[in-house]
Amino acid sequence: MEKLEEFSRWIKSNGLNSFIPCEVEKLKNLSVLDLSKRKIRELPSSIEALENLQVLKLSSNRLKTLPDSIGNLKSLKNIQCENNLLEELPSTIGDLSSLLILNLNGNRLKKLPDELSNLKKLTRLTVAANFLQELPQSLEKLTKLLYLSLDTNNLEELPEIFAPMHSLYYLDLSYNKLKHLPESLGMISELETLLLEGNDIQDLPSLEAHDMLMRLNLNDNNLTELDFDISLMEDLQILTLDNNNLEYLPNTICKLKKLNHLSASANNLQELPPCFGELENLIELDIEENEISELPLSFSNLKNLKKLYLNDNNDLERPDLPSLEFCDVE
């Protein structure tokens, strides 16, 4: 009761009592606490008294740390703490045995504590736009993860942590400094979305194992070729290859029967594969800013193509396709 009274005083002293109850009995039963956008610089240790708290929203404040006592919130399922000034996480965060969602986007974290791996129920972890330089090997214990976002950090390599993450369907590694992909990445059986934009990745063959992948983003990677059998990604629907150095697309791309969106703008493409018309479900195609002089004869077989971007090539003209709703050249 003493801790609840202490937290009640903190609410009043920070002028938060107009939207947060400060009666002790109400605080005791509080399940959602929204402190977003309140210019808060620190949380009191007495927050541990909110024993029924399930959702804690702290986004867009000025927090540099979280209190060690946060680990005592055993009912907590969701922490939203994006856009703060966090430089580290307390090791006690690993004590949040009920936690399902942890959002730490837009902070100043350089590393994650090993104790994070104790969050056995965690399904969603987002740590984008931080300063992460490495990941602990212990993250492999987060076997319930469905969604993992690590984009816009300083990661130069990844540990072999992905093999046990059998349920992971969304992985964003964009805008890091990655040159190689760990072998375990090919062992994520349920992966549907893989975002690798803005790296310098060289070894693409590890992608061949992803036969359930529906979306792949390889924009901005200085790729000169797709040196893997892309036809093995038989469920692929969206493929983006913009801003690379590709001189050609492999013929195997024509076997992607479910592909409906293909973007390969700002490359060095001289032509499209002769079999390109076999992409019968293609709805949108962007090949702007390349060096293509003519479209293959099979292009007329693209019966479902609705949007086409051809600008900044070698005088390409709009093809005669009845399905076409938009083309950026005449």
FIPA-276030 format. One record per residue (C-alpha): residue in one letter; x, y, z. Coordinates in steps of 0.05 Angstrom, whole numbers, plus 5000, padded with zeros to 4 digits. Layout:
% FIPA-276030
aXYZ...
This chain:
% FIPA-276030
m500050005000e505850465015k508550394944l501750544915e501251174956e508151374933f506251274860s499851664872r504052254898w508452204836i502352254791k500052884827s506853214830n507653124754g500753404739l498352744710n492152654755s487452954702f487952314661i490851794708p487051594771c490851724834e486251374883v490150784912e484650274900k483950474827l491450444817k491749754847n486949504792l489849914736s491149494674v493150024623l497750614638d498751124581l504251624595s505951774522k508052484503r508352754574k515653004574i517252504629r524652454646e524351864694l519651354722p519251244798s521150564826s514250554858i511250364791e512449644814a506249714857l501649674796e501048924803n495348864752l498549284698q498448954630v499949524581l505150064594k505650634542l511751084550s512951314479s515552004460n518352214527r525352374551l526951734589k534351544593t533250934636l527750494663p527550334738d530149654760s523549544795i520049484728g521748744730n516648654785l510748794739k509248064730s502648184693l505648644641k504448414569n505949024527i511249574533q511250144484c517450564496e519350844428n522251534416n525751624482l533151704501l534451014529e541850834530e541050164564l535849694591p535749434663s537448694669t530948614707i527048684643g528347944636d523747824696l517548044658s515147334649s508447524616l511348014565l508947914493i510648574459l516749024469n517449654427l524150024435n524450384368g527951054365n532451034426r539951034437l541250314454k548050044434k546749334460l541448894489p542148544556d542847784557e537047764605l532447964548s532747234527n528847034589l522547324558k520046644535k513146894514l515647484473t512447494403r514148194378l520848554388t522249214353v528949564364a529349984300a533050654296n537850544353f545450474355l545949714362q552849464345e551748734362l546548234384p547447734441q547647004421s542546884476l536947184433e536346494402k532246314463l526546764439t523246184403k516146484404l518047104364l513447244305y515947944288l523048224294s525148914271l532449124276d532749624219t536950264221n542350054269n549849944264l550049184258e555848924218e554448194229l549247744260p550147154306e547246474289i540746594327f535146454278a534745694274p530245604336m525646174314h520945714277s514946184280l518346824257y514447094197y517147814193l524448024196d527048724181l534548814177s534549424132y539649984137n545149644176k552249484154l551248754138k555548414085h553747694101l547547334124p548046794178e546646074156s541246014208l537146534170g535545984120m532545564175i526646014191s521345584161e515346064168l518746704143e514147104098t517347804097l524847934094l527348654088l534748744073e534749434042g540749894051n546249394068d552049124028i550148384026q554347933983d552247213997l545147133972p545046363964s542746304037l536046584014e534345973972a531345604032h525646094039d520245753998m514746094038l517446794030m512247274001r516147934004l523548053993n526848743993l534048773968n534149513950d540749903958n545649323966n550549443909l548548773878t551548613810e547647963802l542547513836d547246933849f542046443876d536346043847i530646533858s525646043828l525845653894m522046223926e515645963896d510946373940l514347043926q509347603911i513348243920l520648323899t524348993901l531349063874d531949823865n538550203867n543349633854n548249493798l544548923765e546048843690y540948283680l535447893714p536347133713n531646713671t529646343734i525646953755c520446763703k518446163746l515646603801k508446473782k505646843843l509747473833n505148083827h509948663842l516948723814s521249343821a528349393793s529150133780a535850493780n540149903758n544149763695l539349283662q540449213587e534348773575l529048333608p529347573602p525947303538c521346893582f518947503621g511747423596e511146783638l510147233699e502647173687n500447463753l504748093750i500548703766e505849243775l512749313743d517849873754i524149853711e525450603709e532650863703n535750283666e538750183597i533349763564s532149883490e526349423477l521548963514p521648213500l516347933452s513347533509f511548183545s504848173509n502947573552l502647983615k495047993616n494348253687l499448823685k496149473708k501849943727l508250023687y514150493699l518950543640n521851243644d529251383635n530950793591n532850793517d526551083486l521850533509e514650633487r508250433521p506549713502d499649533475l496749173534p489149213545s489949103620l494649703629e491550263671f497750693680c504350773643d509251353654v511151383580e506851443517
